[in-house]
Amino acid sequence: MTARRLDNSLQALQRRCRLLVCAAIVALNPNAFAAESSSVPSFPGTEGSRHRVVVSTDIGGTDPDDLQSMVHLLVYADVLDIEGIISSPFGPGRREHILQVIDCYAEDYANLKTYSDRYPTPDALRAIAKQGETERAPYAGVRGTTEGSEWIVRCARRDDPRPLHVLVWGGIEDLAQALHDARDIQPKLRVYWIGGPNKKWAPDAYQYIVENHPKLWIIEANATYRGWFVGGNQEGPWNNRTFVATHVAGHGALGDFFAGLLGGTMKMGDTPSVGWLLKGTPEDPSLGGWGGRFVRAWERPYVQFTRLTTAEDRMEHFGVLELVLPLGSDAPEEPEGRMVVENQSLIGHADGQGNLRFRFCSRDAKEFRYTIRSNVPSLDGKSGQITSVAPHPSVALHASPRFPNWWTDDPAPQFAEGPHIGAKTVSRWREEFLGDFSQRMLRCQALAATEQTPAASVPGQAPPLPPVLPDGIPAFPGAWGGGMFAAGGRGGKVIQVTTLADSGPGSLRAAIEQEGPRIVVFRVAGIIHLESNLDIDSPDITIAGQSAPGDGICLAGHSLNINTRNVILRHLRVRRGRPEGGQGDDNIGGNPEGQVIVDHCSVSWGMDENISLYRYMKRMPDGSRVKLPAENITIQWCISSEALNPRNHAFGGTWGGRDATFHHNLFACNTGRNPSIGMGGEFDYRNNVIFNWRHRTMDGGDETSLINVINNYYKPGPATNANMRSTIARIEQRNMYSPGRQWEVGGWYPQAAPRPGKWYVAGNVVEGYPEIAADNWKGMKLLDGDGTLDMARVNSPFEGWPVRQQTAEEAFRSVLAKAGATRPRRDAVDARIIELVRTGRQMTGNGIINDPREVGGYPEYSFCPDDVPVDTDGDGMPDEWEIAYGFDPNDSSDGAQDADGDGYTNVEEYLNGTGPREKIDYRNLGNNIDMMS
């Protein structure tokens, strides 16, 4: 007998993703979001509408995590139009288990409805709870109409222009039956199926849909969903059990019900399907969101054998194996059989053509053993083996034209959490979606305190773009603002940091002091105790902190200074600390000329300011120095926290320059300068979060300043002075900084000016002060001079470089989820700071500190040399990654090459988390998404 493989093709990586950007980017490139051709219909006029939802769940059946996911669904019921909840379990679960959760909802309904009048009544939910299929489908894939399948048809046929989202948390039988009974509903459906283990129990219904409805719009999430409960930040408050104890238990009847499941921990394995609708772009799974990011499906894996298989035979992980076993001459008139595989007993199908057929779906990538139990003597007791293998990353390039709307897990290794492919596209959002869930659970606990709830902000306008942008690609996908086109060390040599020593061969200092384009990567993790300032004096450098193993890199003891141009810093921690004698300086500072981007860096415990980039001192031929504004600076997704206050100078930073952009940063527990505006010119400050200042939030500017303060979130804390709690910014009325020798004699401070600069202030929120959200200028103060606020106020934003702009509330959630050095993972300092901001509760005094030891000092940074990926040729790309993408791990020259011609070298593709053999037009800013955050 020979095996007939219907699909064993392995194909290469598909395009990574596009990103929905602000209206300004659309104006820059109207075709940025053109959709790929597809047979699925669009629904004009429904953009931004509430999503229609039907849930099919095996609640109460094989896995209690569906009960937890049901709690999550119901606390978000005010933002979704839930039209059906169908019980379709394998096992004992029934509709009454849905009603059990609704009963808890009914106890909390009085509280919930004070937050929104869109919460459905408990009786309305009970009316749409239906009983679906209770048995696995037969070989044909369908058995007969159920109340659940009929309800899907009924909902899909309603006269509503919106698509119907069917979220399948268990077996897919009811959906298969609905499609069988009413083929006309297929174009109206959008299906998100938690496959994986559920597919294991439903291979026949699944295969029916594959063969009969290949144009169905469906996300087949076999492993991506696992990112909801594995991976991501699991430390401290984000530990599953700790989160439940803190944010769920004791929060109404729903919270107590949730906490009583799974021994007080959480799984919510089906919740990514809901998260997909809460934050994402549901019509384009390649863009991603809380529910993950997906690629177009290759041919659906299926392999058939007409014999018992051996360990040498292969099937694809999550694929379908079909055994077609001849009955032989000794078969009874009604042959029966079961294929016993681990905890499954799969019923065989007599096909009337002399064969007994068995279908099996592998949940894990491993070797499976099976035994046939049958009334056919020639088959009974026979056994076999099959080896299930994970799909190679290359399978994703050739999307099957037979399945134009079918999406599935991204098999690229950089998106896997252990063996779970695609899971990092969910786990990357962990802090954000759990933080949002924790706020929802508060609704179950108490009535809405409307008098304390800030009014929703009216979002500020997106600034107009410069008339001409450089003809290049971003510094990395996800780089925005004035410094977004810095090239850093692109095309240069790769230098490996192999020691934590302050200096000498293999040190970071030795790498920085080299000249020419260079990309610095790390082969070690831990604290580098600097013995003197670390000065970047030569241009064209990328320092890739995200390359570090273990818990990452932290610089301590002295400053990191940028005294040049064309610099990219990513995922570094700089925590200078309190030196002997009490003197100190910035964590990150210097004299940057321009083209600098600082991304996802964490700076704290500075003695002057935490991070200050705004000017450089140009030495003139006569020996004098002229103070000039830095040009094209971006600081994004950084944390400036806990500047030290022994000299009453615990300041967040001085930022500024010409064409400068500062977005999605967090200032926390600094007394002032959060930030100060240094120099004049364009200052674009958007989507930042400011927490627990003492006497100043934002301040500065001069008579030449053109300042945007748009959609930022201010949260006063225990250290905030009473007269500053509602302040957005303090405008200073002064002239430009004086250049020349006055710097050297100390007379460089500016003098009073007859007028302030110009400020556009809109869309900002000050928590607890709804009147400020309604009118931001009530939160503005003029420090001195005889001018007025009206002299500073303008009603349209000044020109700004591209940024993906969010509302203040959205930015608050995003910054808490993603800001700071998150690669390889957040350290204990940042995790503590984020929790302080989220809860508003200080662990030490009022949050302003004089010494790091007050908050536990430097954390331990774990590092195991055996975990460092092998890089034989030292080109910055691990051997495993090179082999996966067809490079030579013994050729050190291929890192500087550009295999796909998109502008990023191969080593940059590795550092950026993108595919090196997938050409993407990064000049189209619709593709500008950070795959590392």
N, C-alpha and C positions, 0 to 999 in steps of 0.2 A: 504494500500500500504506500502511496506517496501523499505528502501533504500538499493541499492546494491553498496557498495564501492569497486571500483577496486583497489584503493591504498590509505590506510590510515596508513601505517606503519611509525613508528618513530624509528629511528635507531641511533647509537652513533658516536662520532667524528672520522673522518678519519685522517690519518697521516698528519702531519703539512706540512712540506716542506723540500726540499733539496736545497742546494745552489751550484751553479757552482763555484768552487774555482780555484786557479791558477794551472799552470802546475805542480808545486811542489807537490801539494796535490794529483794530479793524480798519480804522481810517488810514493807517499806514499801508495796510495790505488788505484790500477788500476781499481777496480770494483766500485769506489765511485759513478759513474754516470750511472750504469746499469739501463736501462729503464725497467719499468714494462711491462709485456706482454700486447699486444694490437693487435687488428685486423688492425690498421692503418698501411699503408706501410711507410717505411722510404725512403728517397731520397738521396742515397749515392752521395757524391761529391758536394752536394749543401750547406754544412755547411759554414756559413759566407757570403753567396751570398746575393745580394739585394733581397728584398721581392717583389714578384708579388702581385699586389693589385687591387681588384675591390671593389668599394664602392657602396652600395645601400642605398639611403637616401630619407627621406621624406622632403627634403629641400623645404622651401617655403610653406609647408603644415601646419601641426598643431603646429609647434614649431620653432621659429626663431633661436634656438641655433644650428641647423644644419648648418645655414649660417656661424656662427662663427667657427664651427668645420671644415667647408670647407676652411676657411682662414688658419686655423692651418695646415690642410693637405697640402695646396699648398706651404706654406713656407718650408715644409720638402720634397717637391717633388723631390729634387735632390738626396735623399737617398733611395727612393722607386721607383719601376717600376710600375707606375699607368697605368693600362690597361683598366679601365672602370670606369665611374661615372654615375650611373643610378638613375634617378628620379623615386621614387615609393611612392608618398605621399598618405595620406588620406586627401582629401581636394583640395584646389586650386593650390598647388604647381606643377610645371612642369619643364621640361628640361631647359626652359629659365631662371629659377632661378640659375641653375648651371652656365649657360653662363654669368649671371650677375656677379658672383664672378670671373669667368675667365677673364672678361673684366677688373676688377680691377687688377688682376694678370698681365694682359698685360701692364697696365700702369707702374707697378713696375718691369717688366721683365728686362729692361735695367740695373737696379741695381742688381737684383738677379743673373743674369748670370755672373756678375763679381766675385761672390763668388764661383761659381761652374758651369762648363760647362755641368753638368748633369741635370740642370733644363730643363724640356720640354718646347717647344715653346707654346705660347697660342693657335696656330692653332692645334697643336698636341693634346692638351687637349680638344679643341672643337670637334675634330673628334671622341673622345671616350666618349663624353657625350650622353647618350641614354635615351629614354623615357621608363619607365617601367609601371607596373600596377598602375592604378589610382583609383581602387575600392577595397574594402575588398573582400577577397575570399569567395565563397559560402561554404556551409556545406562540400562539397567534398574536400575543401582545395585548389583546382586549378580550373582555368576557361579556360584559353587558352594562347597560346604563345604570348609574348610581345616582343618588340624590346629589352627590358632589359633582359628578361630571355634568349632569344636567344643569347645575347652577352655573358652572363655568360657561356653558353655552348661552344660558340666559343672560348673564352679565355681558358677554362679548357682543351679543346681538342688540344691546340697548342702543338707543338713538343718542349716542354721545360721540363727539368727534375725537375724543382722547383715546389713545391706546389703552388696553387693559394689561396691567402688569400681573402676571401669575408667578408668585413666589412659591417654589416647590421645595419644601423642607424634608420630604421623605420620598416615598415611592412616587413614580411618575405615572401610575396607572390611570388615575382620574383624568389627567391631561390627555393621555393617549386615547382614552375612551371618548372624551369630548371632541377631539380632532377626528376620530373615526365617525362619530355620529353627525358632525357638522363641519365639513371641510371648509365651508365658507368663512369660518371664524379665524382661520389661520392668520390672515394678514393683520388682524386687529390685535394679536397677542404679542406680548413681550415677556419672555420667560426667563427667569433666573432660577436655575436648578442647583441646589446643593447636592452634587452627584456623589462621587467617591464612594463612601460606604453605602449610601442609598442606592447607587447604581449596582452595587454588588448584589443587592436583593431584588433588583428589577431589570435584569438584562433583557427579558423578552419584551416588556413594554418599551424599553429604550430602543431596542432594535426595530420595533414596529415604527417608531417615529423616524428613525434614521432612514428606513427604506421607503416610507410612505409620505413623509412630510419633510423632505430635505431643505425646503426653503423657509421653514419655521425660523422666526427670530428667537434665538435662545443663547443664553450664557450657560455653558456646561462647566461649573466650578467643581472640579474633582478634588483639588487640594488648596486652591487659593484661599478658600474660606477659613482654613485653619489659622491664618494670620490673626484672626480675631482673638484667639486664646493662646497661641504660641508665638514666641518671638516678640520683637519690639521691646520696649522698656518694661521689664517685669520686676524692677527693683522698688523697694520702699513702698510708697502708697500705690504703686501700679501692680504690685503682686496681686494675683487673682483673689486669694483669700483675704488679704488686707483690704483690698478695694471693696469687697462685699461687706466686710465687717464695718467699714467706715462709711460707705456711701449708699448701701442698699439695706442692710439690716436696720430695723427700727424706723424705716421710712414708709410708713403706711402699711396697709394689708398686702399690697403688691410686693413691697420690699421684704417683708417678713416671709411671704410665701417663697420668693426667689431665694432668700438666704437659707431657707430650710431644705433646699435641693442640693444634691451633689456634695453633701458634707460641708456646706458653707463656703465652697469655692464657686467658680463660675466657668462656664464654657460658652454658652450662647452660640453654638456652632452654626446656626442657621441665620443669625442676625446680619451677616454681611449682605444678604439679599435686601434687607430693609435699609441698611446703610447705603447701599447702592442708590436708592431713591432719595435719601436724606442729603447726601453730599456726593455728587457725581454728575456726569453728563449721560443720562440713561440711553440716549439714542446713539452714543458712540463709546463702546466699551474700551476702545484704545486709549481714552483720555484718563480713565481711572477715577478713583474716589474712595470713600470709606469701604465700599464693597469690593475693591480691588481693581486691577487693570488686566485686560485680556487681549489675546491675539486671535485673528481669524483662524478658524479650525482647518487643519489639514484633513485629508481623507480619514473618516472615522475608523479607528483601528479595529479590524475584525480578522480573525484567522480561523480556518476550518481544517480539520483533520478527519480522515476516514479510517483512523486507527487509534489505538491507545498511544498516547504521547510519551516521550522520555524527557529527561532533564535537559537534553540537548535541544529540544524544541523550544521555540520562543514565542511569546506574545507580548504586546505592548501593555505596560502598566495602565490600568483603567480601560483597557480594550476588552473586546468580547472574544472568547474562545468558544467554538462550536465543535463538538465531537459528533460525527455521523457514523455510528457503529452498526455494521451489518448484524442482523439477527441470527443468521445461520439457519440450518435446517431443523434445529430442535426447538424453535420458538413456539410458545403456546399461541392460541388464537388471539388473546388479548395481552400482548407483551407489555410489561411495566418495568420501570427501573428508576433508581435514584443514583445521582452522582454525589458522593459524600466527600466534601472538602472542608476540613477543619470543622467549624460550627454550622456549616450549611448542609442541607440535604436537598439537592436540586432535582426536581421531578423531570423525568425524561418524557419525550414526546415520540410516540410511534407514528411515523409519517405515512404509513400505508404503502410505502415503496420498499419495504424490507429493511428499514433502518430504525434505530432508536437514537433520538437526538437529545443532546444535553448542551445547555449554554451556561457559561461561567464567566464572571467578570472579576478580575484580580484587583483587590484593594491595595495591595502592597507590591513593591518590586522585590520579589524573592522567588524561591522555588516552592511550588505547591505539590503536594501529594494527594491523590484522590483514589477512591475505591468505588466500584460499581456494585450496587446491590440490585438484583433483578430476578424476575421469575424466568428469565432466559438462561438456561444452564451454561451456554457458552460465554456469557458475559458476567454472570454472578461471581463476585469475589475478585474479579480482575482489577488491577490497579495500574496507575500511571503517574507520570510527573509532568509538570510544565514549568518553565522558567519565565517569570514576568520581569521585564526590563523597563526601566524608565526611558521615556522618549529622549533621544539626543536633541540638544538645542537646535540642531539644523532642521528639525521637522517643521518649524514654524514659518519658513519663508514661503513655501508654496501653498497658499491658501487654496482649498479645494473649490473649484467653480460649482461643484454640485451642492455645496452648502454655503450659499452667499451671505447668509445672515447668522451663521453659527460661530460662536466664540468660545474659547476655552483657555485654560491656564497657560501662562507664558513659561516655556521650559528653559529659558535662559538661566544659567546657574546663579547669576548675581541676584535673582529675585526669589531664590529658594530659601526657606527656613528649614535647614537640615534636609530631609528627604521630601519635603512638601513644596513642590514647584509652585511658583507664583505667590507664595504666602507673604513674602515681604511687601508685595503691593497692597496688602491690607495692614500688616503689622506696623508699617511706617506711620500709619495714622493713629496708632493705639492710644496715645495720650490725648489726642484730640477727641476721638469718638467716645472714649470712656469719660473724659472730662465733661463732655456734653451730656452724656447719660447721667452722670452724677447730679447735674443741675436739674435734669428732668425728674429724678427720683425725689428731689426736694419738694416737688409739687404734690407728691402723695402725702407728704408729712404735715403740711400746713397750708393755710389759706394764703393766697397771694397778698403780699404787703404792698398794695398799690401805691401807698404814699411814699414808700422807699424805693420803688422801682424806677430806674432812670427811663426817661422817655426814649423811644427809639430815635436814633439819630437820622437826620436827613443827609444822605451821603453827599460829600463834596464832589464837585465836578472833577473829572480827570483833566490834568493840564494838557494844553496843546503841545504837540511834539515839535522838536526843532525842525526847521524846513528841510534839512538834509541830515541824514544819519550816515555814519561811516559805512563804507561798502565792505563789511567783514562779518565774521561770525562772533557770537558772544564769547566771553572769556571761557565759559563752560555753559552747558544747558542749565538755565535757571539764573544766569547773571542778568541783572537789570540795572537801570540807572546810568548816571554819568560815567561810571567806570566799567560799564558792561563790555566794552570792546578791548579791554586790556588783553594782550596776548601772553603775558608772562614769559615762561621759558619755552613756549611752543617750538618744536623742532630742534631744541638743544639737547645737551647731554643729560642723562639721568644720573643723579648722585644719590647714593644710598646712605642714610644715617644708620650706623650700626652700633653706636655706643651712646650712653647717657652722660658721658663725660662732658665737661664744659668746653674743652678744646682738644685738638689733636686729630689724628686720622680717624675718619668715620664719624666725627662729631658734626652736629648741626652748624656750629660756628665755622668749621672748615668748609662745609658745603656753601654756606652763605658768602664766605669771603672769596670764593672763586669768581671768575669773570665769564662773560658770555652767557647766552641763553642756557638756562638750566632748570631742571625739574627735580625738586628734592622730595624723596620718598623715605619712609621710615621702615626699618627692619626691627625696631625695638619699641618698647612702650614703657611709660613711667614718667618720673619727674626729672627734668634737666635742671640742675641747680647751677644757675649762671653765676660766675664770679665777677663779671663786668657786663655792661650793656652789650646787647647783641645788635650790631648795626648792619643794616642792609644798605651798602653804599654803591653796589654795582647793579645796573638795571637788568631787566629781562629775566625774572625769576618767578617760578611757581613753587610754593611750599604746600605740599599736599598732606595735611594732617590726617585726612581720611584713609591714607594708606597704612597707618600705624596698626599693628596687631593689638591684641589684648584690650586694655581699657584706654588706649590712646596716649597722647603726649601732653605734658603740662610743663610750661616754663616757669621758673620761680627764682626769686632773688634779685633780678634786675630787669631792665626794660628791653623790649624789642622795638627798635627804631627803624623807620623807613626813611631813607635819605636819598631817594632816587626816584625813578619812574618805571612804569610797566611792571607792576608787582601784583601777584595773586596770592592771597593767604586764605586757606580754607581749613576748617575743623581743627583749630589750635586752641589750647587753653593757655592763657598767660595770667598767672596769679603771683604777682611780684612779692607781696607780703611786706611785713614791717622789718626793715633792716636795722642793724645795730645803730644806735644813736638817734633813731627816730626820723632820719631824713629819708627822702624817697622821691620818686618821680612817677610818670605814667607807666601803665602796663604796656600799651602800644602807643607810640608817638613818633617823634622825629620831624624831618623836614621833607615831606613827599612833594615831588614836583608835579606828578599827575599820572593818570592812567593807572589807578590803584583800585582794587576791589578787595574788601575784607568780608568774607562770607562764613557764616556759621562758626564764629569764634566766641569764646567765653573769656571775659576779662573781669577780674575782681581783685580786691585787696590792693588797689593802687594807693599811693601816698600823695599824689598831686591830683591827677585825674585818671580814670581807668583807661580811656582811649581818646586820644586827641589827634585828629588829622584835619588840618585846615590851611596851613601856610608853609612856605619854605623861605629860607634866608639865602638870597642870592648874593654871592660875593662879587663885588664890582672890581674893575681894574685898579681903582685907587685904594682898595683894601676895605672899603666900607661894605656893609651888608644892607641889602634892600629887602624888605619884607613883602613878599608877593603871595597872592592866593594860589593854593594848589589847584590843579585843574583836573576835571573828570575823575572825581572820587565817588565811590559807592561803599557804604557800610550797610550790610543787609544781614538779617537773620542772626544778629549777634546779641549777646547778653553782657551788659555792664552792671555789675552788682557789688554791693558792700564795699565801696571805697572806704578806706580806713580814716578815722576821724581824730587821731590824737592831737593834730594841729588845727582842728576845726576846718578841715579842707577835704572833706569826703565827697568829691565831685565825680559825676558820671563821665563828662567829657566835654571838650570843645571841638565842634565840628564845623566844617564850612569849606569855602573855596568857590571856584567858578565851575559851573556845570556839576554841582554836587548833589547827590541823591542819598537819602537815608530812609530806609523802609524796613518794616517788619523786624525791628529791634526791641529789646526789653531793657529798660532801666529799672533797677530794683534796689531800694535801700541805700540810696545815695542822698546826701543832704541837699545838694543843688547841682546846677549845670547838667540838666537832664534833657538835652545838652545846652551849652552856651553856643551862640552862633559866632564863629570867628570869621573875621574879614567881612567884606561885603559881597555883592553879586547875588547869583541865583542860589537859593537854598530850598531844596525840595524835601519836605519832611512828611512822610505818609505811612499810615498803618503801623505806627509804633505803639508800644505799651509802656506806661510810666506808672510805677508803684512806690508808695511809701517814701516820698521825698520829705524834706523837712521845711525848708524855706524857699525853695525855688524848683519849679518844673523846668520849663524852657525859658531862656532869656537871651538878650543880646541883640545883634543886628546893628547896622549903622544907617546913615542917611542914604546910602547907595543900595541897600539890601532890597531884594525882590524875593519874598518869602512865601512859600506854600506850606500851610499846616493843615493837613487833610486827613480825616478819618483815623485819628489816633484815639487811644483809649487810656484814660487817666483813672487811677484807682488810689485814692488817698489811703494812708495806713496809720498805724499808731504813732508814728513819729511826725506826722504831718501837722504843722502849725495850724491853728484854727482859722487864721486869716488867709491861709493859702490853700485850703482844701478844695476850693472850687476853681482854682486858677489853671488856665490852659498855658498862658505864656505871659512873660513880663517884657514889654517893649522898652528898649533903651534908645534914648535920643542923643546920638553922638555922631562925630565925624569919623572919617576913615582913620585907620591906624596910620601913624606917621612913619614914613620910610626913612632909610638912611642911617646916619651915625647916631641919631637919637636913640636907636635901639641899644647901642653900645654904652651910652651914658645913662641909660635907665629912664629916659624921658619919652618913651614910646607910647604911653597910654593915650587913648583918644580923649578929645575934649568934647564938651557939649556942642550940639548942632542945632540949627534953627528948626529942624523938622526931623521926624523919624523916617525910617524906611517904609516900604510898602508891604502890607501883609494881606494874603488871602487865607482866611481861617474858616473852615467849614467841615461839617460831618464828624466833628469830634464829640466824644462822650466823656463826661466826668461822672463816675459811678456815684449814685446817690443824689445827683443834682440834675433832675430832669429839665429844669429851666435853662441850664447851660447847653444841654443837647438841643433844646429848641432854638436857642439863640447863642451861638458860640461867643459872640462879642461880649456877652455878660461875664465871660471868664477871662477876659483880656485886661491887663493892667499896663499903664504907662508909668515907667519908673521915675523919670525926672524931666526937666525942661518945661517949656511953656507951650508945647504942642498939645494936640488932642488925639484921642483914639480915631476920630473921623479922619484925621490927616493921614493915618496909617492904613485905614481900611480900604480895600478894593473888593469888588464883587465878582471878579473872574480870576481864575488861576493864572499864574505866570507859566511860561514855557517850562516844560519838564521832560526829562528823558523817559523812555518807556519803563513802566512798572505795571505789574499785574495788580491793579488796585482792588481792595476789598472794602466793605463797610467796616466801621470801627469794631462792631461786635464780632464780625467774622475774623478780623485781624487779631482780636484778643484770643480767640480760640486757636488760630493758626500759630501765633507766636508762642503760646504756651506749649503747643504740641511739637514745634519744630525748631525753635530758636536755640542758638548756642552750638557748641561742638557736640553734635549728636553721633558722629562717626569716630570710632567704631560704636560707641554708645555714650550716653550722658554719664557724667561722673556724679558722685554723691553731692557735690556742692551745687551743681545746677539742678539736680533733682529736688534738693531741699528748697532752693530759691523758687522753683516753679510751683511747688506746693504752697509756699508762703503766699505767692501772688494769687493763686487760685482760691485759697481759703481766707486770706487776709489775716491769718493768725501767726504771730511771731513766736519763734521758739526761744529767742534770746532777747530780753529787754524789749525795746521798741524797734529793733531791726538795724539800728545804726551802731557799728562796732568800731573799736579801736585796734583790735588785734585779731588775727584769724583764729587764735586759740579759743576765743569766746564762742565760736561756732564749730569747734571740733578740729580746726586746723586742716592740713592737707590730707586728702583721703589716700588710701592705698590704691595703687594702680596695678592690677594683676597682669601678669605676662608670663607665658610659657613659651620658651624658644622653640619647642617642638611644634607649636601651632602656627609658626610663621610659614606661609606658603613658599614652596621651593621656587626659586628664580635662578635657574642654572646660568643664564647668560647675563644676569644683572641689569636687564633693560627695564626693570620696573613692572614687568608683567609676569605673574606667576606661570609656571610651566603648565599647570592644569588649564588655565584660561587660554594660553597660547594654543595648546593642542585642540581645545574645544572649537577654536575659531580658525584652525588651519595654519597657524604660524609655526615657526621653527624655534623651539625653546633653547636652541644652541646658537641662535643668530642674534647678536646684540644690536644689530642695525635695524631690525624691523620695528622697534618701538618708535622711531622717528618717522616712519613711513605712514602713509594715509591710504589704507587698503580700499576704503570705499569712496574716497575722493570728496568727502563732505567738509573738509577743512581741518578736522581734528586728527592729530596723529594717533597711531594705534595705542600708545601708552596713555594718551589723554582719554581715549575711549574707555580704557580700563578704569582709570581714575574717576571718570564721570559716570560710570555704570551704564554705558550705552553700548550698542552693538557695533563692532568695528567693520562689519561687512554689510552694513545696511545704510546705504546713502540716504541721508535726510537733508533737506534744504533748510539749514539753520538760519539762513537769511530771512526766511519766512518765520517771523517771531511767534507764529502760532505753534511752532515746534519747540519753543524755548521753555522746557520743563526740566527741573532739577531731579535727576533720578537717584540722588544720594541722600535726600532729606526725607 
